[in-house]
Amino acid sequence: MSVSEKTKERSDKTRKSKEKKRIRPTHAIIGVLVIALAGVLVFFLRPEAEPPTEPVSVSGGRGTVATLENIEELLESLSEPPPGGHYIMTMNNSWTFDRWNVPSRNAYVENDIRNTHKVYFDLILEADGSLVYSSPYIPLGATLTDFALDEPLPAGEHAAIVTYHLVEEDGSEVSEVSVRVTLDISG
């Protein structure tokens, strides 16, 4: 083999070696692009979280409503459990009425048998604090349905607060708890 052939052979090996080296960075670039594309797909295809509802804090002489905004503060303020220990609420939170003086098509409130007291509730409009309904006593294990409002309300959607009053047999109030509901008056 002559010197020029050996030189040519070395050139070919060097060229092939350089080509192999060029392939390795190309593979790395392709790998990085595939990983980046997978990350972008995961980011855009993940399910969207529900936006939090706007918290509304309602408090006054008749109790306090727990909201997303004030729950930490309320939990810290509880130094001892309330009398009676707990209350299990079974109800829906969107009540539909054809008219204010016609019984609701879907509203129900149950005083769970595991509770310790009879209850009654007041339904108060969030906008102006007016009382639009006050329930009779609901004994343990009983459910209240088919009730109409006590006060007229115009058609539309109204935010309201249901305040449950836990009551002893002698009629004295033990404690209360409040929750938010929506009233939908059709006409």
C-alpha positions in Angstrom: 0.0 0.0 0.0 1.4 3.3 -1.0 1.6 6.4 1.2 -1.1 8.2 -0.7 -3.4 5.2 -0.3 -2.7 5.1 3.4 -3.3 8.8 3.7 -6.6 8.4 1.8 -7.6 5.5 4.1 -6.9 7.6 7.1 -8.9 10.4 5.7 -11.8 8.1 5.1 -11.6 6.8 8.7 -11.4 10.4 10.0 -14.3 11.4 7.9 -16.4 8.4 9.1 -15.4 9.1 12.7 -16.5 12.7 12.4 -19.8 11.5 10.8 -20.3 9.2 13.8 -19.6 12.1 16.2 -22.1 14.3 14.3 -24.8 11.6 14.7 -24.4 11.5 18.4 -25.2 15.2 19.0 -28.1 14.9 16.5 -29.5 12.0 18.6 -29.1 14.1 21.7 -31.0 17.0 20.1 -33.8 14.8 18.9 -34.0 13.2 22.4 -34.3 16.7 24.0 -36.9 17.8 21.5 -39.0 14.6 22.1 -38.8 15.2 25.9 -39.8 18.8 25.5 -42.7 17.9 23.2 -43.9 15.4 25.7 -43.7 18.0 28.5 -45.7 20.5 26.4 -48.4 17.8 25.6 -48.7 16.9 29.3 -49.0 20.5 30.3 -51.8 21.3 27.7 -53.7 18.1 28.0 -53.9 17.9 31.8 -57.5 18.4 33.2 -58.2 22.0 34.2 -58.8 22.6 37.9 -62.2 24.2 38.8 -61.8 27.8 39.7 -62.6 28.4 43.3 -65.9 30.0 44.0 -65.8 33.6 45.2 -65.8 33.3 49.0 -68.4 35.4 50.9 -68.0 35.9 54.6 -71.3 36.6 56.5 -71.2 37.1 60.2 -73.2 38.9 62.8 -75.2 38.5 66.0 -76.8 35.3 64.6 -73.7 33.3 63.7 -70.9 33.0 61.3 -70.8 31.3 57.9 -67.7 29.2 57.1 -66.2 30.1 53.7 -63.0 29.3 51.9 -61.7 32.7 53.0 -62.3 32.4 56.7 -62.1 28.7 57.5 -58.5 28.8 58.9 -59.5 31.6 61.2 -62.6 29.8 62.4 -60.8 26.6 63.0 -58.2 28.4 65.1 -60.9 30.2 67.1 -62.4 26.9 68.3 -61.0 26.3 71.7 -63.5 23.7 72.7 -66.2 21.7 70.9 -69.6 23.3 70.8 -72.4 22.0 73.1 -73.8 18.9 71.5 -70.6 18.2 69.7 -71.7 18.1 66.1 -74.5 18.4 63.7 -75.0 16.4 60.5 -76.7 18.4 57.7 -78.4 16.6 54.9 -79.8 19.0 52.4 -79.5 20.3 48.9 -78.0 23.8 48.4 -80.0 25.0 45.4 -83.8 25.4 46.0 -86.2 26.0 43.2 -89.6 27.6 43.6 -92.2 28.2 40.8 -93.3 31.3 42.8 -92.4 32.4 46.3 -95.7 31.2 47.8 -95.7 27.8 46.0 -93.9 24.9 47.7 -90.4 24.2 46.4 -90.0 21.4 43.7 -86.7 20.2 45.2 -85.8 21.7 48.6 -85.3 19.3 51.4 -83.7 19.5 54.9 -83.1 16.4 57.0 -82.3 16.2 60.7 -80.1 13.1 60.6 -81.0 10.5 63.2 -77.4 10.6 64.4 -77.8 14.2 65.6 -78.6 14.9 69.3 -81.2 17.8 69.0 -84.3 18.8 67.1 -83.7 21.8 64.9 -85.4 24.6 63.1 -83.9 26.9 60.5 -84.2 30.5 59.4 -83.7 31.4 55.7 -82.2 34.9 55.3 -81.4 36.8 52.1 -77.7 37.5 51.8 -78.3 40.8 50.1 -80.3 42.6 52.8 -80.5 40.2 55.8 -84.3 39.9 55.6 -85.9 36.7 56.9 -87.9 35.0 54.1 -88.7 31.7 55.9 -88.6 30.1 59.3 -89.2 26.4 59.5 -91.1 24.4 62.1 -89.1 22.2 64.5 -87.6 19.2 62.6 -87.4 16.2 65.0 -84.5 13.7 64.8 -84.8 11.5 61.7 -87.4 13.7 60.1 -87.2 15.5 56.7 -88.8 18.8 55.8 -89.9 19.1 52.1 -92.7 20.9 50.2 -92.4 24.3 51.9 -93.1 27.7 50.4 -91.4 31.0 51.5 -93.1 33.2 54.1 -92.2 36.5 52.3 -92.5 37.5 48.7 -89.4 37.3 46.4 -89.2 38.5 42.8 -88.3 36.0 40.1 -84.6 35.4 39.7 -81.7 33.9 41.6 -81.1 34.9 45.2 -78.2 34.1 47.5 -79.4 33.1 51.0 -78.1 31.8 54.3 -79.8 28.9 56.1 -79.1 29.1 59.9 -79.8 25.9 61.7 -80.7 26.3 65.4 -80.1 23.2 67.6 -82.7 23.2 70.3 -83.1 21.3 73.6 -86.4 19.6 74.5 -87.4 22.6 76.7 -87.0 25.0 73.7 -83.7 26.6 74.7 -81.1 26.9 71.9 -77.9 25.0 72.2 -76.0 26.2 69.2 -76.3 27.1 65.6 -74.7 26.5 62.2 -75.1 28.4 58.9 -74.7 27.4 55.3 -75.2 29.2 52.0 -78.0 28.2 49.5 -79.3 29.6 46.3 -83.0 30.3 45.8 -84.3 30.2 42.2 -87.7 31.8 41.9 -89.2 31.0 38.4 -92.0 33.5 38.4 
